[in-house]
């Protein structure tokens, strides 16, 4: 089999087209190979719950509904970071680190740029090299995001159906390859706190790179669509 045929075979992998320049995202995806579901649980300290204070977002990510596989923590300390959270709320730029708990290494860095409209998240690997981006698009009755690789090539979309406000579908062409769903956190948490839980599920033959992107998307979606801005 010649080189062209080999590349053509790899491009037929379901869920995401192969590109030679995509090695960074492929390495990130290797950390997710054995995970078929991700449960993203937001963590709140007691003083945040009592005083409804807006602190840095932190999540623990369970793999296959079992033990912790990843932890996600928003970065930034000091008065500047606090003012951003207070006055910009869910529109604020932020950087979050995704730590691979099982391997004790940084897996991804998520950078949300400053924008009033069409939110954009840059996904970097653990060494802070860009591997993908997730950008909101204009849509009348849907919430729609385009997922691109580091070279700007479109990999797929994330679509929130109009009649399913807590569900986002990962799509490649017309095929749905996974879901990001906000889960009911309980009456008290839903009424009085911003602690959100998400369940991320995939089809059986999904490319593991999409699993990494889905985790990044869940964090992004939580901030953009479910976090209550303090200035509203």
C-alpha positions as CSV (number, residue, x, y, z in Angstrom):
1,X,0.0,0.0,0.0
2,X,1.5,3.4,-1.0
3,X,1.5,6.5,1.1
4,X,-1.5,8.0,-0.6
5,X,-3.6,4.9,-0.1
6,X,-2.6,4.8,3.6
7,X,-3.7,8.4,4.1
8,X,-6.9,7.7,2.3
9,X,-7.6,4.8,4.7
10,X,-7.0,6.9,7.7
11,X,-9.3,9.6,6.4
12,X,-12.1,7.1,6.5
13,X,-12.0,6.8,10.3
14,X,-15.5,7.8,11.5
15,X,-16.0,11.0,13.3
16,X,-13.1,13.1,12.2
17,X,-10.9,13.4,9.1
18,X,-7.2,12.6,9.5
19,X,-4.7,15.3,8.8
20,X,-0.9,15.0,9.1
21,X,-0.7,18.4,10.9
22,X,-3.1,17.2,13.6
23,X,-0.5,15.3,15.7
24,X,-0.9,17.6,18.7
25,X,-4.7,16.9,19.0
26,X,-4.1,13.2,18.4
27,X,-1.7,13.1,21.3
28,X,-4.2,14.8,23.6
29,X,-6.9,12.4,22.4
30,X,-4.8,9.4,23.5
31,X,-5.6,10.3,27.1
32,X,-9.3,9.7,26.4
33,X,-9.1,6.4,24.5
34,X,-10.5,4.2,27.2
35,X,-13.3,6.6,28.3
36,X,-16.7,6.2,26.8
37,X,-18.5,8.7,29.1
38,X,-17.3,11.8,30.9
39,X,-19.2,13.2,33.9
40,X,-18.2,16.9,34.5
41,X,-19.1,18.0,38.0
42,X,-18.6,21.6,39.1
43,X,-17.0,22.0,42.5
44,X,-18.0,24.8,44.9
45,X,-16.6,25.8,48.3
46,X,-19.0,26.3,51.1
47,X,-18.5,30.0,51.2
48,X,-19.5,30.2,47.6
49,X,-22.7,28.4,48.3
50,X,-23.5,30.4,51.4
51,X,-22.7,33.9,50.0
52,X,-23.3,33.2,46.3
53,X,-19.8,34.5,45.6
54,X,-18.4,34.2,42.0
55,X,-15.1,32.3,42.2
56,X,-12.9,30.6,39.7
57,X,-14.6,27.7,38.0
58,X,-13.4,24.2,39.0
59,X,-14.5,20.8,37.8
60,X,-13.8,17.2,38.5
61,X,-14.3,14.9,35.5
62,X,-15.2,11.3,36.1
63,X,-14.3,8.7,33.5
64,X,-17.0,6.0,32.7
65,X,-19.0,7.3,35.7
66,X,-16.3,6.0,38.1
67,X,-13.1,7.7,39.5
68,X,-11.7,11.0,38.7
69,X,-9.9,11.1,35.3
70,X,-9.4,14.9,34.9
71,X,-9.6,18.1,36.9
72,X,-10.3,21.5,35.3
73,X,-9.4,24.8,37.1
74,X,-9.8,28.3,35.9
75,X,-6.6,30.3,36.4
76,X,-6.0,33.8,37.7
77,X,-5.6,35.3,41.1
78,X,-5.6,38.8,42.5
79,X,-7.8,41.9,42.1
80,X,-7.7,41.9,38.3
81,X,-9.1,38.4,38.0
82,X,-11.8,39.1,40.6
83,X,-12.9,42.3,38.8
84,X,-13.2,40.3,35.5
85,X,-15.5,37.8,37.2
86,X,-17.6,40.4,38.9
87,X,-18.1,42.9,36.0
88,X,-17.7,40.8,32.9
89,X,-19.4,37.7,34.3
90,X,-20.0,34.9,31.7
91,X,-18.5,37.2,29.0
92,X,-15.0,37.3,30.6
93,X,-11.9,35.9,29.0
94,X,-10.3,33.1,30.9
95,X,-7.7,30.3,30.9
96,X,-8.4,26.9,32.4
97,X,-6.0,24.1,32.9
98,X,-7.1,20.5,32.3
99,X,-5.0,18.1,34.4
100,X,-4.9,14.4,33.7
101,X,-5.3,13.0,37.2
102,X,-4.4,9.4,36.3
103,X,-1.0,10.4,34.8
104,X,-0.3,13.5,36.8
105,X,0.3,15.7,33.8
106,X,-1.3,18.8,32.2
107,X,-3.5,17.6,29.3
108,X,-4.9,20.8,27.9
109,X,-5.0,24.5,28.3
110,X,-8.3,26.3,27.4
111,X,-8.1,30.0,26.4
112,X,-11.3,31.9,26.0
113,X,-10.7,35.2,24.1
114,X,-12.3,38.5,24.9
115,X,-15.4,39.0,22.7
116,X,-18.8,40.6,23.2
117,X,-20.3,38.4,20.4
118,X,-19.6,35.0,18.9
119,X,-17.6,33.5,21.8
120,X,-14.4,31.7,20.9
121,X,-12.4,29.1,22.8
122,X,-8.8,28.1,21.8
123,X,-7.8,24.6,22.7
124,X,-4.1,24.1,23.4
125,X,-2.2,20.9,24.4
126,X,-0.3,20.6,27.7
127,X,2.7,22.5,26.3
128,X,0.4,25.4,25.2
129,X,0.6,24.6,21.5
130,X,-2.7,25.3,19.7
131,X,-4.6,22.2,18.5
132,X,-8.2,23.3,17.9
133,X,-10.8,26.0,18.4
134,X,-14.5,26.2,19.1
135,X,-16.3,29.3,17.8
136,X,-20.0,30.3,18.1
137,X,-21.8,31.0,14.9
138,X,-24.9,33.0,14.0
139,X,-28.1,30.9,14.1
140,X,-31.8,31.9,14.4
141,X,-33.2,29.1,16.5
142,X,-30.2,27.0,17.5
143,X,-27.0,27.4,19.5
144,X,-24.3,26.5,17.0
145,X,-20.5,26.2,17.3
146,X,-17.9,25.3,14.6
147,X,-15.0,23.1,15.7
148,X,-11.7,23.7,13.7
149,X,-8.2,22.2,13.9
150,X,-5.1,24.3,14.5
151,X,-4.9,25.1,10.7
152,X,-8.5,26.4,10.6
153,X,-10.0,23.4,8.9
154,X,-13.5,22.5,9.9
155,X,-13.8,19.3,11.9
156,X,-17.5,19.4,12.8
157,X,-20.1,21.3,14.7
158,X,-21.7,21.5,18.1
159,X,-25.4,22.2,17.9
160,X,-27.9,22.9,20.7
161,X,-31.4,22.1,19.4
162,X,-34.1,24.8,20.1
163,X,-36.4,22.5,22.0
164,X,-33.6,20.9,24.0
165,X,-32.0,23.8,25.9
166,X,-29.8,21.5,28.1
167,X,-28.5,19.3,25.2
168,X,-25.7,19.9,22.7
169,X,-25.0,17.5,19.9
170,X,-21.5,16.8,18.5
171,X,-22.0,16.4,14.7
172,X,-19.8,15.6,11.7
173,X,-21.7,16.2,8.6
174,X,-25.2,14.8,9.3
175,X,-24.0,12.3,11.8
176,X,-24.4,12.8,15.6
177,X,-21.3,11.3,17.3
178,X,-21.9,12.4,20.9
179,X,-23.9,14.6,23.3
180,X,-23.0,17.1,26.0
181,X,-26.0,17.3,28.4
182,X,-26.5,19.4,31.4
183,X,-27.9,17.2,34.2
184,X,-30.3,18.2,37.0
185,X,-28.1,19.0,40.0
186,X,-30.9,18.9,42.6
187,X,-33.5,21.5,43.7
188,X,-31.3,23.5,46.1
189,X,-28.3,23.6,43.8
190,X,-30.3,24.6,40.8
191,X,-32.2,27.3,42.7
192,X,-29.4,28.9,44.7
193,X,-26.0,28.0,43.2
194,X,-24.2,27.9,39.9
195,X,-22.9,24.4,40.4
196,X,-23.6,22.6,37.1
197,X,-23.1,18.9,36.1
198,X,-22.7,17.6,32.6
199,X,-22.8,14.2,31.1
200,X,-20.8,13.7,27.9
201,X,-21.5,10.5,25.9
202,X,-20.1,9.2,22.6
203,X,-20.9,6.7,19.9
204,X,-18.8,3.5,20.1
205,X,-16.5,4.2,17.2
206,X,-15.7,7.8,17.9
207,X,-12.2,9.2,17.3
208,X,-10.7,9.9,20.7
209,X,-9.8,13.4,19.6
210,X,-13.5,14.3,19.8
211,X,-13.5,13.2,23.4
212,X,-10.9,15.8,24.3
213,X,-12.8,18.4,22.3
214,X,-16.1,17.5,24.0
215,X,-14.6,18.1,27.4
216,X,-13.3,21.5,26.3
217,X,-16.8,22.2,24.9
218,X,-18.6,21.2,28.1
219,X,-16.5,23.8,30.1
220,X,-17.1,26.4,27.4
221,X,-20.8,25.8,27.2
222,X,-21.2,26.0,31.0
223,X,-19.7,29.5,31.1
224,X,-21.4,30.8,28.0
225,X,-24.9,29.3,28.5
226,X,-25.4,28.4,32.1
227,X,-23.3,30.6,34.3
228,X,-25.3,33.5,35.7
229,X,-23.5,36.8,35.0
230,X,-23.2,39.0,38.1
231,X,-23.7,42.2,36.2
232,X,-27.2,41.2,35.0
